[in-house]
Amino acid sequence: MTLPRVSLRPVDVRVLVGCGLLFALVTADVVAGGLLTHLDGRLRDAVQPRPATPAWMDALGAFGDLGVAAAVMAIAGLVAAHVHWRLWPVMLAAGNFLAVEAVVYVVKLAVGRPGPGVVAAPSDYPGYFPSGHTATAAVSAATVVFLVLMMRWGDAQLDRAATVALVAGSVVGLVAAVRTVLGDFHWPSDALGGLALAAIVLIVGFGLARAHVASASTSAMRDGERQ
């Protein structure tokens, strides 16, 4: 069985390592009840009771809803697959969505962190760290932006599309993170963990797409030389 290749630029490796270390450190702090956990309480006291969030923040935060995220990523993947007449956009959208939701659930289950709000969590809710809403918002927005740009720019601009998409997804994820903290749904460190996790998923996902596109291009060139 051949493992899928991941093509990463030097900047991707640096960001991936940095976000991986950040996620590991925040997770360890939350488990141990360290400095960030103490700061979480201070920051929550500073912003509660919650102020009303503006409509534009609620709109961007909707990218973190599972139904919305699944729908927009599926649509973007299917449209991009039709435009390119290839299957990889659907695989990228599905892979990014499933990866972020699986990791969020497993870590939530392992950490089992209680939430900050007065609203009781559902009986089967695994925990609050990391913020799945934040991670989902960043991943879904970035994936949609990437696929839209690839439809406009083509394979030659894949690196540029990945960079723009990562920045756009991080901005949407940050808005969703602030919204979850202001709404008293998550601690600030939950949101920070969600942002770091989203960046990891996106860099790996875009790296897989880059490797696949490069491999397909090389195969097409070889086929052309044989003819």
C-alpha positions in Angstrom: 0.0 0.0 0.0 1.5 3.4 -1.1 1.0 6.3 1.3 -0.2 9.6 -0.2 2.5 12.1 -0.8 2.5 15.5 0.8 4.3 18.3 -1.0 5.3 21.1 1.4 7.1 24.4 0.8 9.7 25.5 3.4 7.2 28.1 4.7 4.6 25.3 5.1 7.0 23.2 7.2 7.8 26.2 9.5 4.1 27.0 10.0 3.2 23.3 10.4 5.9 22.8 13.1 5.0 26.0 14.8 1.3 25.2 14.9 2.0 21.7 16.0 4.1 22.9 18.9 1.5 25.5 19.8 -1.3 23.0 19.8 0.7 20.5 21.9 1.6 23.2 24.4 -1.9 24.5 24.7 -3.3 21.0 25.1 -0.8 20.2 27.8 -1.6 23.5 29.7 -5.3 22.8 29.6 -4.8 19.2 30.9 -2.5 20.4 33.7 -4.5 23.5 34.5 -1.6 25.8 33.9 -1.0 29.5 33.1 -3.3 29.6 30.1 -6.1 28.0 32.1 -5.7 30.7 34.7 -5.7 33.5 32.1 -8.8 32.0 30.6 -10.7 32.8 33.7 -9.4 36.4 33.8 -10.2 37.0 30.2 -13.7 35.6 30.6 -14.4 37.8 33.6 -13.2 40.8 31.4 -15.7 40.2 28.6 -18.7 38.8 30.4 -21.6 39.4 30.5 -21.4 39.0 26.8 -21.8 42.0 24.4 -24.0 41.6 21.4 -22.0 40.4 18.4 -22.6 42.2 15.1 -24.4 40.6 12.2 -21.2 40.3 10.0 -19.5 38.3 12.8 -22.4 36.0 13.1 -22.4 35.5 9.3 -18.7 34.6 9.2 -19.1 32.4 12.3 -21.7 30.4 10.5 -18.9 28.7 8.6 -18.2 26.9 11.9 -21.7 25.2 11.9 -21.4 21.6 10.8 -24.3 21.8 8.4 -23.2 25.0 6.8 -19.6 23.9 6.5 -20.5 20.5 5.0 -22.8 22.2 2.5 -20.4 24.9 1.3 -17.5 22.6 1.1 -19.4 20.0 -0.8 -20.7 22.5 -3.3 -17.3 24.0 -3.8 -15.7 20.6 -4.3 -18.3 19.4 -6.8 -18.2 22.6 -8.8 -14.4 22.6 -8.9 -14.4 18.9 -9.9 -16.7 19.7 -12.8 -14.6 22.7 -13.9 -11.3 20.8 -13.7 -12.9 17.5 -14.8 -10.9 15.8 -12.0 -11.9 14.2 -8.7 -9.3 15.8 -6.4 -11.3 18.9 -5.4 -14.0 16.6 -4.0 -11.4 14.5 -2.2 -9.8 17.7 -0.8 -13.1 19.1 0.5 -14.1 15.8 2.1 -10.7 15.1 3.5 -10.3 18.5 5.1 -13.8 18.3 6.6 -13.5 14.7 8.0 -9.9 15.3 9.3 -10.7 18.4 11.3 -13.9 16.9 12.7 -12.3 13.6 13.6 -9.3 15.2 15.4 -11.5 17.7 17.2 -13.7 14.9 18.5 -10.8 12.7 19.6 -9.1 15.5 21.5 -12.3 16.7 23.1 -12.9 13.1 24.3 -9.4 12.8 25.6 -9.2 16.1 27.4 -12.9 16.3 28.5 -12.7 20.0 29.5 -15.8 21.7 31.0 -17.1 24.8 29.4 -17.2 28.3 30.7 -20.9 29.1 30.2 -23.9 28.6 32.5 -25.7 26.6 29.8 -25.3 22.9 30.4 -23.7 20.8 27.7 -25.6 17.9 26.2 -25.1 14.6 28.1 -23.0 13.1 25.3 -20.8 16.2 24.7 -17.2 15.1 24.8 -15.7 18.4 26.0 -14.8 22.0 25.0 -11.2 21.8 24.0 -10.4 22.5 21.2 -13.1 24.8 19.8 -14.6 22.7 17.0 -16.6 25.8 15.8 -13.4 27.8 15.4 -11.5 25.0 13.6 -14.4 24.1 11.3 -14.9 27.8 10.4 -11.3 28.2 9.4 -11.0 25.0 7.5 -14.3 25.3 5.6 -13.7 29.0 4.6 -10.1 28.3 3.5 -11.1 25.2 1.5 -13.8 27.1 -0.3 -11.5 30.0 -1.1 -8.8 27.7 -2.3 -11.1 25.8 -4.6 -12.6 29.0 -6.0 -9.2 30.5 -6.7 -8.1 27.2 -8.3 -11.0 27.5 -10.7 -10.0 31.0 -11.6 -6.2 30.7 -11.6 -5.5 27.1 -12.6 -2.9 24.7 -11.4 0.0 27.0 -12.1 -1.1 29.3 -9.3 -1.7 26.5 -6.7 0.9 27.9 -4.2 -0.6 31.3 -4.4 -4.1 30.0 -4.0 -3.0 28.0 -0.9 -1.4 31.0 0.7 -4.4 33.3 0.1 -6.8 30.6 1.3 -4.8 29.9 4.5 -4.8 33.6 5.3 -8.6 34.0 4.6 -9.4 30.9 6.6 -7.4 32.1 9.5 -9.2 35.4 9.5 -12.6 33.7 9.4 -11.5 31.3 12.1 -10.3 34.2 14.3 -13.7 35.9 13.9 -15.4 32.7 14.8 -13.1 32.3 17.8 -13.8 35.8 19.1 -17.5 35.1 18.7 -17.4 31.9 20.7 -15.5 33.6 23.5 -17.9 36.6 23.6 -20.8 34.2 23.5 -19.4 32.3 26.5 -19.4 29.1 24.6 -15.6 28.5 24.8 -12.6 29.5 26.8 -10.0 31.6 24.9 -7.5 28.7 24.9 -10.1 26.5 23.3 -10.3 28.9 20.4 -6.5 29.2 20.2 -6.3 25.4 20.0 -8.9 25.3 17.3 -7.0 27.9 15.2 -3.7 25.9 15.5 -5.4 22.7 14.6 -7.1 24.2 11.5 -3.8 25.5 10.2 -2.3 22.0 10.5 -5.2 20.4 8.7 -5.2 23.0 5.9 -1.4 22.8 5.3 -1.5 19.1 5.1 -4.6 19.1 2.8 -3.1 21.7 0.5 0.2 19.7 0.5 -1.7 16.6 -0.6 -3.4 18.6 -3.4 -0.1 20.1 -4.5 1.5 16.6 -4.7 -1.4 15.2 -6.6 -1.5 18.0 -9.2 2.2 17.8 -9.7 2.1 14.1 -10.2 -0.8 14.4 -12.7 1.0 17.1 -14.6 4.1 15.0 -14.8 2.1 11.9 -16.0 0.4 14.1 -18.7 3.8 15.4 -19.9 5.2 11.8 -20.2 2.1 10.6 -22.1 2.5 13.6 -24.5 6.1 12.7 -25.1 5.3 9.1 -25.9 2.7 10.1 -28.5 
